Amino acid sequence: MAAPGEVGAVAVVAPSQPEVAAGSAASAVVLPERLQRREAERQQGVERQRQKKEAQVVKEEQSEFFLAAFAREREAVEALLAEGTLEEAAARLQALQKMLTGSVRFLAPYEVRQGQETVARLQGDLAARRQQLQPKKKFAFRALKKEAAPGSAPRPAEPAPPAPAAPGPGLAEGESGGPPLCGFSGVQDEELELGPAELLQRDVLLSELSGCRVRLRGNPNTLRVRDCRGCTVLCGPVSTSVLVDGCSDCLLALACQQLRTHRTRHCRVYVQVTSRAVIEACSEVSFAPYSWSYPGIERDFESSGLDRNSNNWNLVDDFDWLVADKPSPNWSLIPEQERITCWD
Protein backbone atom coordinates (compact mmCIF):
# COMPACT_ATOMS: atom_id res chain seq x y z
CA MET A 1 0.00 0.00 0.00
CA ALA A 2 1.45 3.44 -0.97
CA ALA A 3 2.52 5.77 1.79
CA PRO A 4 0.69 9.09 2.22
CA GLY A 5 2.04 11.70 -0.24
CA GLU A 6 3.33 9.23 -2.79
CA VAL A 7 1.51 9.49 -6.08
CA GLY A 8 1.26 6.74 -8.77
CA ALA A 9 3.67 4.33 -7.23
CA VAL A 10 3.86 1.11 -9.26
CA ALA A 11 4.84 -2.18 -7.79
CA VAL A 12 7.32 -4.19 -9.88
CA VAL A 13 7.22 -7.89 -9.30
CA ALA A 14 10.24 -9.88 -10.53
CA PRO A 15 9.45 -13.17 -12.28
CA SER A 16 10.12 -16.23 -10.29
CA GLN A 17 12.94 -18.61 -11.24
CA PRO A 18 10.61 -21.36 -12.56
CA GLU A 19 8.91 -18.90 -14.96
CA VAL A 20 12.28 -17.73 -16.35
CA ALA A 21 13.35 -21.31 -16.86
CA ALA A 22 10.10 -22.17 -18.67
CA GLY A 23 10.44 -19.17 -21.05
CA SER A 24 14.02 -20.03 -21.88
CA ALA A 25 13.05 -23.62 -22.57
CA ALA A 26 10.23 -22.51 -24.94
CA SER A 27 12.64 -20.27 -26.88
CA ALA A 28 15.13 -23.09 -27.04
CA VAL A 29 12.45 -25.37 -28.52
CA VAL A 30 11.12 -22.84 -31.08
CA LEU A 31 14.54 -21.92 -32.44
CA PRO A 32 15.68 -25.46 -33.31
CA GLU A 33 12.30 -26.22 -34.98
CA ARG A 34 12.72 -23.19 -37.21
CA LEU A 35 16.24 -24.22 -38.08
CA GLN A 36 15.09 -27.78 -38.73
CA ARG A 37 12.44 -26.59 -41.16
CA ARG A 38 14.97 -24.47 -43.04
CA GLU A 39 17.40 -27.37 -43.16
CA ALA A 40 14.67 -29.71 -44.42
CA GLU A 41 13.72 -27.23 -47.17
CA ARG A 42 17.36 -26.87 -48.14
CA GLN A 43 17.79 -30.65 -48.32
CA GLN A 44 14.66 -30.95 -50.48
CA GLY A 45 16.01 -28.32 -52.86
CA VAL A 46 19.35 -30.14 -53.09
CA GLU A 47 17.53 -33.44 -53.78
CA ARG A 48 15.41 -31.86 -56.52
CA GLN A 49 18.50 -30.46 -58.21
CA ARG A 50 20.22 -33.85 -57.95
CA GLN A 51 17.25 -35.65 -59.50
CA LYS A 52 17.00 -33.05 -62.26
CA LYS A 53 20.69 -33.42 -63.04
CA GLU A 54 20.45 -37.22 -63.08
CA ALA A 55 17.41 -37.07 -65.39
CA GLN A 56 19.31 -34.78 -67.75
CA VAL A 57 22.29 -37.14 -67.75
CA VAL A 58 20.02 -40.12 -68.49
CA LYS A 59 18.33 -38.19 -71.29
CA GLU A 60 21.68 -37.27 -72.84
CA GLU A 61 22.89 -40.87 -72.57
CA GLN A 62 19.68 -42.13 -74.21
CA SER A 63 20.08 -39.57 -76.99
CA GLU A 64 23.71 -40.57 -77.61
CA PHE A 65 22.79 -44.26 -77.68
CA PHE A 66 19.90 -43.59 -80.09
CA LEU A 67 22.03 -41.50 -82.47
CA ALA A 68 24.72 -44.19 -82.63
CA ALA A 69 22.19 -47.00 -83.19
CA PHE A 70 20.25 -44.92 -85.73
CA ALA A 71 23.43 -44.19 -87.71
CA ARG A 72 24.33 -47.91 -87.80
CA GLU A 73 20.87 -48.89 -89.04
CA ARG A 74 20.85 -46.10 -91.63
CA GLU A 75 24.17 -47.33 -93.03
CA ALA A 76 22.84 -50.90 -93.12
CA VAL A 77 19.74 -49.81 -95.07
CA GLU A 78 21.86 -47.79 -97.51
CA ALA A 79 24.13 -50.81 -98.09
CA LEU A 80 21.14 -53.10 -98.72
CA LEU A 81 19.66 -50.61 -101.19
CA ALA A 82 22.97 -50.43 -103.04
CA GLU A 83 23.10 -54.25 -103.24
CA GLY A 84 19.50 -54.43 -104.45
CA THR A 85 18.32 -56.50 -101.44
CA LEU A 86 15.09 -54.55 -101.30
CA GLU A 87 12.89 -56.73 -99.09
CA GLU A 88 15.48 -56.80 -96.32
CA ALA A 89 16.09 -53.07 -96.79
CA ALA A 90 12.33 -52.41 -96.43
CA ALA A 91 12.21 -54.46 -93.21
CA ARG A 92 15.25 -52.67 -91.75
CA LEU A 93 13.82 -49.32 -92.77
CA GLN A 94 10.53 -50.12 -91.02
CA ALA A 95 12.48 -51.04 -87.87
CA LEU A 96 14.43 -47.78 -88.17
CA GLN A 97 11.19 -45.83 -88.36
CA LYS A 98 9.82 -47.59 -85.27
CA MET A 99 13.06 -46.83 -83.42
CA LEU A 100 12.64 -43.12 -84.20
CA THR A 101 8.97 -43.15 -83.18
CA GLY A 102 9.75 -44.78 -79.84
CA SER A 103 12.55 -42.30 -79.04
CA VAL A 104 10.71 -39.01 -79.68
CA ARG A 105 10.07 -38.43 -75.96
CA PHE A 106 13.73 -37.94 -75.06
CA LEU A 107 15.13 -36.49 -78.30
CA ALA A 108 15.62 -32.80 -79.01
CA PRO A 109 13.28 -31.37 -81.69
CA TYR A 110 16.12 -30.93 -84.20
CA GLU A 111 17.18 -34.58 -83.67
CA VAL A 112 13.60 -35.71 -84.37
CA ARG A 113 13.48 -33.54 -87.49
CA GLN A 114 16.80 -34.91 -88.78
CA GLY A 115 15.65 -38.47 -88.14
CA GLN A 116 12.39 -37.88 -90.00
CA GLU A 117 14.22 -36.36 -92.95
CA THR A 118 16.57 -39.36 -93.07
CA VAL A 119 13.69 -41.85 -93.00
CA ALA A 120 11.85 -39.88 -95.71
CA ARG A 121 14.97 -39.86 -97.90
CA LEU A 122 15.45 -43.61 -97.46
CA GLN A 123 11.78 -44.23 -98.26
CA GLY A 124 12.26 -42.28 -101.48
CA ASP A 125 15.46 -44.17 -102.29
CA LEU A 126 13.67 -47.48 -101.73
CA ALA A 127 10.78 -46.51 -104.01
CA ALA A 128 13.18 -45.29 -106.73
CA ARG A 129 15.30 -48.47 -106.43
CA ARG A 130 12.21 -50.65 -106.78
CA GLN A 131 11.25 -48.82 -109.92
CA GLN A 132 14.79 -49.10 -111.25
CA LEU A 133 14.97 -52.86 -110.67
CA GLN A 134 11.58 -53.68 -112.14
CA PRO A 135 11.88 -56.16 -115.02
CA LYS A 136 12.11 -54.32 -118.28
CA LYS A 137 9.69 -55.13 -121.08
CA LYS A 138 11.06 -57.60 -123.57
CA PHE A 139 12.17 -56.18 -126.87
CA ALA A 140 9.94 -57.06 -129.79
CA PHE A 141 10.06 -56.15 -133.45
CA ARG A 142 7.16 -54.03 -134.58
CA ALA A 143 5.65 -54.11 -137.98
CA LEU A 144 6.34 -50.97 -139.93
CA LYS A 145 3.37 -48.70 -140.23
CA LYS A 146 1.91 -49.00 -143.69
CA GLU A 147 0.91 -45.89 -145.44
CA ALA A 148 -2.81 -45.58 -145.95
CA ALA A 149 -4.07 -46.31 -149.39
CA PRO A 150 -5.18 -43.26 -151.35
CA GLY A 151 -8.76 -42.34 -150.53
CA SER A 152 -8.96 -44.53 -147.41
CA ALA A 153 -10.01 -43.07 -144.06
CA PRO A 154 -7.14 -42.37 -141.66
CA ARG A 155 -6.84 -44.68 -138.65
CA PRO A 156 -7.84 -42.93 -135.41
CA ALA A 157 -5.04 -42.33 -132.96
CA GLU A 158 -5.02 -44.35 -129.74
CA PRO A 159 -5.98 -42.32 -126.66
CA ALA A 160 -3.10 -41.31 -124.42
CA PRO A 161 -3.01 -42.88 -120.93
CA PRO A 162 -4.17 -40.59 -118.10
CA ALA A 163 -1.37 -38.55 -116.59
CA PRO A 164 -0.76 -38.48 -112.86
CA ALA A 165 -1.66 -35.37 -110.88
CA ALA A 166 0.76 -32.60 -111.73
CA PRO A 167 2.84 -31.47 -108.75
CA GLY A 168 2.59 -27.93 -107.53
CA PRO A 169 5.59 -25.62 -107.43
CA GLY A 170 8.33 -27.46 -105.58
CA LEU A 171 8.10 -30.72 -103.66
CA ALA A 172 6.14 -31.06 -100.46
CA GLU A 173 8.23 -31.50 -97.34
CA GLY A 174 9.24 -35.13 -97.15
CA GLU A 175 8.45 -35.90 -100.78
CA SER A 176 11.08 -38.16 -102.23
CA GLY A 177 11.19 -36.90 -105.78
CA GLY A 178 11.09 -40.54 -106.92
CA PRO A 179 7.97 -42.05 -108.52
CA PRO A 180 5.46 -39.59 -109.97
CA LEU A 181 2.86 -38.03 -107.69
CA CYS A 182 -0.64 -39.41 -107.69
CA GLY A 183 -3.81 -37.71 -106.53
CA PHE A 184 -6.48 -35.29 -107.70
CA SER A 185 -6.42 -31.67 -108.85
CA GLY A 186 -8.97 -29.05 -109.88
CA VAL A 187 -12.10 -31.09 -109.05
CA GLN A 188 -15.33 -29.68 -107.60
CA ASP A 189 -18.13 -31.39 -105.64
CA GLU A 190 -17.00 -34.97 -106.33
CA GLU A 191 -16.49 -38.20 -104.32
CA LEU A 192 -12.85 -39.18 -104.91
CA GLU A 193 -11.07 -42.35 -103.79
CA LEU A 194 -7.75 -44.21 -104.09
CA GLY A 195 -7.03 -47.72 -102.78
CA PRO A 196 -4.05 -49.60 -101.28
CA ALA A 197 -2.49 -50.67 -104.59
CA GLU A 198 -2.53 -47.10 -105.93
CA LEU A 199 -1.21 -45.52 -102.71
CA LEU A 200 1.47 -47.89 -101.44
CA GLN A 201 4.55 -45.76 -100.67
CA ARG A 202 3.50 -43.16 -103.26
CA ASP A 203 3.67 -39.38 -102.89
CA VAL A 204 0.12 -38.04 -103.01
CA LEU A 205 -1.00 -34.53 -103.98
CA LEU A 206 -4.51 -33.11 -103.54
CA SER A 207 -4.67 -29.61 -104.98
CA GLU A 208 -7.31 -26.98 -105.75
CA LEU A 209 -10.27 -29.15 -104.76
CA SER A 210 -13.59 -27.61 -103.77
CA GLY A 211 -16.46 -29.29 -101.93
CA CYS A 212 -14.99 -32.78 -102.46
CA ARG A 213 -14.93 -35.83 -100.18
CA VAL A 214 -11.66 -37.74 -100.59
CA ARG A 215 -10.98 -41.22 -99.18
CA LEU A 216 -7.40 -42.50 -99.37
CA ARG A 217 -7.48 -46.10 -98.10
CA GLY A 218 -3.88 -47.26 -97.97
CA ASN A 219 -0.32 -46.32 -96.99
CA PRO A 220 1.16 -43.35 -98.90
CA ASN A 221 4.73 -42.19 -98.40
CA THR A 222 3.84 -38.48 -98.18
CA LEU A 223 0.67 -36.42 -98.54
CA ARG A 224 0.29 -32.81 -99.60
CA VAL A 225 -3.09 -31.04 -99.39
CA ARG A 226 -2.85 -27.67 -101.13
CA ASP A 227 -5.38 -24.88 -101.78
CA CYS A 228 -8.48 -26.93 -100.98
CA ARG A 229 -11.82 -25.39 -99.92
CA GLY A 230 -14.68 -27.01 -98.04
CA CYS A 231 -13.33 -30.55 -98.48
CA THR A 232 -13.27 -33.69 -96.34
CA VAL A 233 -10.00 -35.62 -96.65
CA LEU A 234 -9.76 -39.04 -94.96
CA CYS A 235 -6.35 -40.68 -95.28
CA GLY A 236 -4.79 -43.91 -94.06
CA PRO A 237 -1.39 -43.96 -92.32
CA VAL A 238 1.29 -41.89 -94.09
CA SER A 239 4.82 -43.22 -93.61
CA THR A 240 6.52 -39.83 -93.31
CA SER A 241 5.08 -36.31 -93.57
CA VAL A 242 1.84 -34.48 -94.31
CA LEU A 243 1.76 -30.85 -95.44
CA VAL A 244 -1.51 -28.89 -95.40
CA ASP A 245 -1.05 -25.57 -97.18
CA GLY A 246 -3.48 -22.79 -98.07
CA CYS A 247 -6.66 -24.66 -97.12
CA SER A 248 -9.89 -23.41 -95.52
CA ASP A 249 -13.11 -24.89 -94.10
CA CYS A 250 -11.81 -28.45 -94.42
CA LEU A 251 -12.18 -31.58 -92.30
CA LEU A 252 -9.08 -33.80 -92.29
CA ALA A 253 -8.28 -37.20 -90.76
CA LEU A 254 -4.53 -37.86 -90.94
CA ALA A 255 -2.01 -40.28 -89.43
CA CYS A 256 1.69 -39.54 -89.99
CA GLN A 257 5.12 -38.98 -88.49
CA GLN A 258 5.15 -35.23 -89.08
CA LEU A 259 2.34 -32.74 -89.69
CA ARG A 260 2.94 -29.20 -90.93
CA THR A 261 0.08 -26.78 -91.56
CA HIS A 262 0.68 -23.47 -93.38
CA ARG A 263 -1.65 -20.59 -94.36
CA THR A 264 -4.71 -22.52 -93.26
CA ARG A 265 -7.85 -21.36 -91.47
CA HIS A 266 -11.05 -22.73 -90.00
CA CYS A 267 -10.12 -26.41 -90.37
CA ARG A 268 -10.69 -29.39 -88.09
CA VAL A 269 -7.88 -31.97 -88.00
CA TYR A 270 -8.23 -35.46 -86.53
CA VAL A 271 -4.63 -36.55 -86.28
CA GLN A 272 -2.29 -39.28 -85.12
CA VAL A 273 1.25 -37.88 -85.18
CA THR A 274 4.42 -39.23 -83.59
CA SER A 275 6.18 -35.85 -83.35
CA ARG A 276 4.69 -32.46 -82.47
CA ALA A 277 2.41 -30.92 -85.08
CA VAL A 278 3.48 -27.50 -86.42
CA ILE A 279 1.27 -24.63 -87.60
CA GLU A 280 2.39 -21.41 -89.26
CA ALA A 281 0.31 -18.44 -90.50
CA CYS A 282 -2.83 -20.32 -89.42
CA SER A 283 -6.01 -19.39 -87.55
CA GLU A 284 -9.02 -21.25 -86.15
CA VAL A 285 -7.45 -24.69 -86.55
CA SER A 286 -8.72 -27.31 -84.09
CA PHE A 287 -7.41 -30.79 -83.29
CA ALA A 288 -8.73 -34.14 -82.05
CA PRO A 289 -7.30 -37.69 -82.01
CA TYR A 290 -7.44 -39.69 -85.25
CA SER A 291 -10.54 -41.88 -85.34
CA TRP A 292 -11.16 -42.82 -89.00
CA SER A 293 -11.09 -46.54 -89.75
CA TYR A 294 -11.65 -48.91 -92.68
CA PRO A 295 -11.08 -52.61 -93.44
CA GLY A 296 -7.34 -53.24 -93.72
CA ILE A 297 -6.17 -50.18 -91.77
CA GLU A 298 -4.17 -52.31 -89.31
CA ARG A 299 -2.18 -53.78 -92.22
CA ASP A 300 -1.54 -50.26 -93.52
CA PHE A 301 -0.32 -49.12 -90.10
CA GLU A 302 2.06 -52.08 -90.02
CA SER A 303 3.34 -51.18 -93.49
CA SER A 304 3.80 -47.51 -92.55
CA GLY A 305 5.87 -48.24 -89.45
CA LEU A 306 3.76 -45.86 -87.33
CA ASP A 307 3.13 -46.84 -83.71
CA ARG A 308 -0.59 -46.75 -82.98
CA ASN A 309 0.15 -46.25 -79.27
CA SER A 310 2.16 -43.07 -79.89
CA ASN A 311 0.00 -40.01 -80.59
CA ASN A 312 0.88 -36.38 -79.81
CA TRP A 313 -2.35 -35.02 -81.30
CA ASN A 314 -2.68 -32.34 -78.59
CA LEU A 315 0.94 -31.08 -78.76
CA VAL A 316 1.08 -28.27 -81.32
CA ASP A 317 3.86 -25.73 -81.97
CA ASP A 318 2.72 -22.40 -83.41
CA PHE A 319 5.64 -20.69 -85.16
CA ASP A 320 3.77 -17.37 -84.96
CA TRP A 321 3.21 -17.50 -81.19
CA LEU A 322 6.36 -17.32 -79.09
CA VAL A 323 4.79 -16.44 -75.71
CA ALA A 324 5.68 -19.35 -73.46
CA ASP A 325 3.22 -18.78 -70.60
CA LYS A 326 0.07 -18.20 -72.70
CA PRO A 327 -1.63 -20.60 -75.13
CA SER A 328 -1.73 -19.69 -78.82
CA PRO A 329 -5.06 -18.21 -79.96
CA ASN A 330 -4.61 -19.76 -83.41
CA TRP A 331 -5.43 -23.37 -82.48
CA SER A 332 -7.58 -25.28 -80.01
CA LEU A 333 -8.73 -28.78 -79.06
CA ILE A 334 -12.11 -30.03 -80.25
CA PRO A 335 -14.29 -30.74 -77.17
CA GLU A 336 -14.83 -34.44 -76.67
CA GLN A 337 -18.61 -34.19 -77.01
CA GLU A 338 -18.20 -32.49 -80.41
CA ARG A 339 -15.80 -35.03 -81.96
CA ILE A 340 -16.81 -37.21 -84.88
CA THR A 341 -17.02 -40.93 -84.06
CA CYS A 342 -18.84 -42.26 -87.15
CA TRP A 343 -17.39 -41.23 -90.52
CA ASP A 344 -19.72 -43.06 -92.91
C-alpha positions in Angstrom: 0.0 0.0 0.0 1.5 3.4 -1.0 2.5 5.8 1.8 0.7 9.1 2.2 2.0 11.7 -0.2 3.3 9.2 -2.8 1.5 9.5 -6.1 1.3 6.7 -8.8 3.7 4.3 -7.2 3.9 1.1 -9.3 4.8 -2.2 -7.8 7.3 -4.2 -9.9 7.2 -7.9 -9.3 10.2 -9.9 -10.5 9.5 -13.2 -12.3 10.1 -16.2 -10.3 12.9 -18.6 -11.2 10.6 -21.4 -12.6 8.9 -18.9 -15.0 12.3 -17.7 -16.3 13.3 -21.3 -16.9 10.1 -22.2 -18.7 10.4 -19.2 -21.0 14.0 -20.0 -21.9 13.0 -23.6 -22.6 10.2 -22.5 -24.9 12.6 -20.3 -26.9 15.1 -23.1 -27.0 12.4 -25.4 -28.5 11.1 -22.8 -31.1 14.5 -21.9 -32.4 15.7 -25.5 -33.3 12.3 -26.2 -35.0 12.7 -23.2 -37.2 16.2 -24.2 -38.1 15.1 -27.8 -38.7 12.4 -26.6 -41.2 15.0 -24.5 -43.0 17.4 -27.4 -43.2 14.7 -29.7 -44.4 13.7 -27.2 -47.2 17.4 -26.9 -48.1 17.8 -30.6 -48.3 14.7 -30.9 -50.5 16.0 -28.3 -52.9 19.3 -30.1 -53.1 17.5 -33.4 -53.8 15.4 -31.9 -56.5 18.5 -30.5 -58.2 20.2 -33.8 -57.9 17.3 -35.6 -59.5 17.0 -33.1 -62.3 20.7 -33.4 -63.0 20.4 -37.2 -63.1 17.4 -37.1 -65.4 19.3 -34.8 -67.8 22.3 -37.1 -67.7 20.0 -40.1 -68.5 18.3 -38.2 -71.3 21.7 -37.3 -72.8 22.9 -40.9 -72.6 19.7 -42.1 -74.2 20.1 -39.6 -77.0 23.7 -40.6 -77.6 22.8 -44.3 -77.7 19.9 -43.6 -80.1 22.0 -41.5 -82.5 24.7 -44.2 -82.6 22.2 -47.0 -83.2 20.2 -44.9 -85.7 23.4 -44.2 -87.7 24.3 -47.9 -87.8 20.9 -48.9 -89.0 20.8 -46.1 -91.6 24.2 -47.3 -93.0 22.8 -50.9 -93.1 19.7 -49.8 -95.1 21.9 -47.8 -97.5 24.1 -50.8 -98.1 21.1 -53.1 -98.7 19.7 -50.6 -101.2 23.0 -50.4 -103.0 23.1 -54.2 -103.2 19.5 -54.4 -104.5 18.3 -56.5 -101.4 15.1 -54.5 -101.3 12.9 -56.7 -99.1 15.5 -56.8 -96.3 16.1 -53.1 -96.8 12.3 -52.4 -96.4 12.2 -54.5 -93.2 15.2 -52.7 -91.7 13.8 -49.3 -92.8 10.5 -50.1 -91.0 12.5 -51.0 -87.9 14.4 -47.8 -88.2 11.2 -45.8 -88.4 9.8 -47.6 -85.3 13.1 -46.8 -83.4 12.6 -43.1 -84.2 9.0 -43.1 -83.2 9.8 -44.8 -79.8 12.5 -42.3 -79.0 10.7 -39.0 -79.7 10.1 -38.4 -76.0 13.7 -37.9 -75.1 15.1 -36.5 -78.3 15.6 -32.8 -79.0 13.3 -31.4 -81.7 16.1 -30.9 -84.2 17.2 -34.6 -83.7 13.6 -35.7 -84.4 13.5 -33.5 -87.5 16.8 -34.9 -88.8 15.7 -38.5 -88.1 12.4 -37.9 -90.0 14.2 -36.4 -93.0 16.6 -39.4 -93.1 13.7 -41.8 -93.0 11.8 -39.9 -95.7 15.0 -39.9 -97.9 15.5 -43.6 -97.5 11.8 -44.2 -98.3 12.3 -42.3 -101.5 15.5 -44.2 -102.3 13.7 -47.5 -101.7 10.8 -46.5 -104.0 13.2 -45.3 -106.7 15.3 -48.5 -106.4 12.2 -50.7 -106.8 11.2 -48.8 -109.9 14.8 -49.1 -111.2 15.0 -52.9 -110.7 11.6 -53.7 -112.1 11.9 -56.2 -115.0 12.1 -54.3 -118.3 9.7 -55.1 -121.1 11.1 -57.6 -123.6 12.2 -56.2 -126.9 9.9 -57.1 -129.8 10.1 -56.1 -133.5 7.2 -54.0 -134.6 5.6 -54.1 -138.0 6.3 -51.0 -139.9 3.4 -48.7 -140.2 1.9 -49.0 -143.7 0.9 -45.9 -145.4 -2.8 -45.6 -145.9 -4.1 -46.3 -149.4 -5.2 -43.3 -151.3 -8.8 -42.3 -150.5 -9.0 -44.5 -147.4 -10.0 -43.1 -144.1 -7.1 -42.4 -141.7 -6.8 -44.7 -138.7 -7.8 -42.9 -135.4 -5.0 -42.3 -133.0 -5.0 -44.4 -129.7 -6.0 -42.3 -126.7 -3.1 -41.3 -124.4 -3.0 -42.9 -120.9 -4.2 -40.6 -118.1 -1.4 -38.5 -116.6 -0.8 -38.5 -112.9 -1.7 -35.4 -110.9 0.8 -32.6 -111.7 2.8 -31.5 -108.8 2.6 -27.9 -107.5 5.6 -25.6 -107.4 8.3 -27.5 -105.6 8.1 -30.7 -103.7 6.1 -31.1 -100.5 8.2 -31.5 -97.3 9.2 -35.1 -97.1 8.5 -35.9 -100.8 11.1 -38.2 -102.2 11.2 -36.9 -105.8 11.1 -40.5 -106.9 8.0 -42.1 -108.5 5.5 -39.6 -110.0 2.9 -38.0 -107.7 -0.6 -39.4 -107.7 -3.8 -37.7 -106.5 -6.5 -35.3 -107.7 -6.4 -31.7 -108.8 -9.0 -29.0 -109.9 -12.1 -31.1 -109.0 -15.3 -29.7 -107.6 -18.1 -31.4 -105.6 -17.0 -35.0 -106.3 -16.5 -38.2 -104.3 -12.8 -39.2 -104.9 -11.1 -42.3 -103.8 -7.8 -44.2 -104.1 -7.0 -47.7 -102.8 -4.1 -49.6 -101.3 -2.5 -50.7 -104.6 -2.5 -47.1 -105.9 -1.2 -45.5 -102.7 1.5 -47.9 -101.4 4.5 -45.8 -100.7 3.5 -43.2 -103.3 3.7 -39.4 -102.9 0.1 -38.0 -103.0 -1.0 -34.5 -104.0 -4.5 -33.1 -103.5 -4.7 -29.6 -105.0 -7.3 -27.0 -105.8 -10.3 -29.2 -104.8 -13.6 -27.6 -103.8 -16.5 -29.3 -101.9 -15.0 -32.8 -102.5 -14.9 -35.8 -100.2 -11.7 -37.7 -100.6 -11.0 -41.2 -99.2 -7.4 -42.5 -99.4 -7.5 -46.1 -98.1 -3.9 -47.3 -98.0 -0.3 -46.3 -97.0 1.2 -43.3 -98.9 4.7 -42.2 -98.4 3.8 -38.5 -98.2 0.7 -36.4 -98.5 0.3 -32.8 -99.6 -3.1 -31.0 -99.4 -2.8 -27.7 -101.1 -5.4 -24.9 -101.8 -8.5 -26.9 -101.0 -11.8 -25.4 -99.9 -14.7 -27.0 -98.0 -13.3 -30.5 -98.5 -13.3 -33.7 -96.3 -10.0 -35.6 -96.6 -9.8 -39.0 -95.0 -6.3 -40.7 -95.3 -4.8 -43.9 -94.1 -1.4 -44.0 -92.3 1.3 -41.9 -94.1 4.8 -43.2 -93.6 6.5 -39.8 -93.3 5.1 -36.3 -93.6 1.8 -34.5 -94.3 1.8 -30.9 -95.4 -1.5 -28.9 -95.4 -1.1 -25.6 -97.2 -3.5 -22.8 -98.1 -6.7 -24.7 -97.1 -9.9 -23.4 -95.5 -13.1 -24.9 -94.1 -11.8 -28.4 -94.4 -12.2 -31.6 -92.3 -9.1 -33.8 -92.3 -8.3 -37.2 -90.8 -4.5 -37.9 -90.9 -2.0 -40.3 -89.4 1.7 -39.5 -90.0 5.1 -39.0 -88.5 5.2 -35.2 -89.1 2.3 -32.7 -89.7 2.9 -29.2 -90.9 0.1 -26.8 -91.6 0.7 -23.5 -93.4 -1.6 -20.6 -94.4 -4.7 -22.5 -93.3 -7.8 -21.4 -91.5 -11.0 -22.7 -90.0 -10.1 -26.4 -90.4 -10.7 -29.4 -88.1 -7.9 -32.0 -88.0 -8.2 -35.5 -86.5 -4.6 -36.6 -86.3 -2.3 -39.3 -85.1 1.3 -37.9 -85.2 4.4 -39.2 -83.6 6.2 -35.9 -83.4 4.7 -32.5 -82.5 2.4 -30.9 -85.1 3.5 -27.5 -86.4 1.3 -24.6 -87.6 2.4 -21.4 -89.3 0.3 -18.4 -90.5 -2.8 -20.3 -89.4 -6.0 -19.4 -87.5 -9.0 -21.3 -86.2 -7.5 -24.7 -86.5 -8.7 -27.3 -84.1 -7.4 -30.8 -83.3 -8.7 -34.1 -82.1 -7.3 -37.7 -82.0 -7.4 -39.7 -85.2 -10.5 -41.9 -85.3 -11.2 -42.8 -89.0 -11.1 -46.5 -89.7 -11.6 -48.9 -92.7 -11.1 -52.6 -93.4 -7.3 -53.2 -93.7 -6.2 -50.2 -91.8 -4.2 -52.3 -89.3 -2.2 -53.8 -92.2 -1.5 -50.3 -93.5 -0.3 -49.1 -90.1 2.1 -52.1 -90.0 3.3 -51.2 -93.5 3.8 -47.5 -92.5 5.9 -48.2 -89.4 3.8 -45.9 -87.3 3.1 -46.8 -83.7 -0.6 -46.8 -83.0 0.2 -46.3 -79.3 2.2 -43.1 -79.9 0.0 -40.0 -80.6 0.9 -36.4 -79.8 -2.4 -35.0 -81.3 -2.7 -32.3 -78.6 0.9 -31.1 -78.8 1.1 -28.3 -81.3 3.9 -25.7 -82.0 2.7 -22.4 -83.4 5.6 -20.7 -85.2 3.8 -17.4 -85.0 3.2 -17.5 -81.2 6.4 -17.3 -79.1 4.8 -16.4 -75.7 5.7 -19.4 -73.5 3.2 -18.8 -70.6 0.1 -18.2 -72.7 -1.6 -20.6 -75.1 -1.7 -19.7 -78.8 -5.1 -18.2 -80.0 -4.6 -19.8 -83.4 -5.4 -23.4 -82.5 -7.6 -25.3 -80.0 -8.7 -28.8 -79.1 -12.1 -30.0 -80.3 -14.3 -30.7 -77.2 -14.8 -34.4 -76.7 -18.6 -34.2 -77.0 -18.2 -32.5 -80.4 -15.8 -35.0 -82.0 -16.8 -37.2 -84.9 -17.0 -40.9 -84.1 -18.8 -42.3 -87.1 -17.4 -41.2 -90.5 -19.7 -43.1 -92.9 
